[in-house]
Amino acid sequence: MLKLYAKAWIFKQRVMDRISKLRSSEEGATIAEYALVLTVVVVGLILVLQQLTTTLQSKILEIVTEISNAKNP
């Protein structure tokens, strides 16, 4: 019984050591920061492309209207 308790205690210590190493790791924070920056850039890019799409649609519609008016004086 004592051997089983000792093995369980050692296993618990190893798991706790691994968890504490993960908490103190700077690499995880760096990945999170990159993900946050990437998210902000993607959202900004989507907003810019939406505005560009709206502008291009209105310009194309204006050109088509001018062409139609030129054909039908």
C-alpha positions in Angstrom: 0.0 0.0 0.0 2.9 2.3 0.8 4.4 1.7 -2.6 1.2 2.6 -4.3 0.9 5.8 -2.3 4.5 6.7 -3.1 4.0 6.2 -6.8 0.8 8.3 -6.8 2.6 11.1 -4.9 5.5 11.1 -7.3 3.1 11.1 -10.3 1.2 14.1 -8.7 4.5 15.9 -8.2 5.5 15.4 -11.9 2.2 16.7 -13.1 2.4 19.7 -10.8 5.9 20.4 -12.0 4.8 20.3 -15.7 1.8 22.6 -14.9 4.1 25.1 -13.2 6.5 25.1 -16.1 3.7 25.8 -18.5 2.5 28.7 -16.4 5.9 30.3 -16.3 6.6 29.8 -20.0 6.8 33.0 -22.0 6.1 31.2 -25.3 2.4 30.8 -24.5 2.0 34.5 -24.0 3.9 35.3 -27.2 1.6 33.1 -29.2 -1.5 34.7 -27.6 -0.1 38.2 -28.4 0.4 37.2 -32.1 -3.1 35.8 -32.2 -4.5 39.0 -30.9 -2.6 41.2 -33.3 -3.6 38.9 -36.2 -7.3 39.2 -35.2 -7.1 43.0 -35.1 -5.4 43.1 -38.5 -8.0 40.7 -40.0 -10.9 42.6 -38.7 -9.4 45.9 -40.0 -8.8 44.3 -43.4 -12.4 43.1 -43.6 -13.7 46.5 -42.7 -11.5 48.2 -45.4 -12.5 45.6 -48.0 -16.2 46.1 -47.2 -15.9 49.9 -47.7 -13.9 49.3 -50.9 -16.5 47.0 -52.2 -19.3 49.5 -51.6 -17.3 52.3 -53.3 -16.4 50.1 -56.3 -20.0 49.0 -56.7 -21.2 52.6 -56.8 -18.5 53.6 -59.3 -19.3 50.6 -61.6 -23.0 51.4 -61.4 -22.2 55.1 -62.3 -20.1 54.0 -65.3 -22.8 51.6 -66.5 -25.4 54.3 -66.2 -23.2 56.8 -68.2 -22.7 54.1 -70.9 -26.5 53.4 -71.1 -27.3 57.1 -71.3 -24.7 57.6 -74.1 -26.2 54.8 -76.1 -29.7 56.2 -75.7 -29.5 60.0 -76.2 
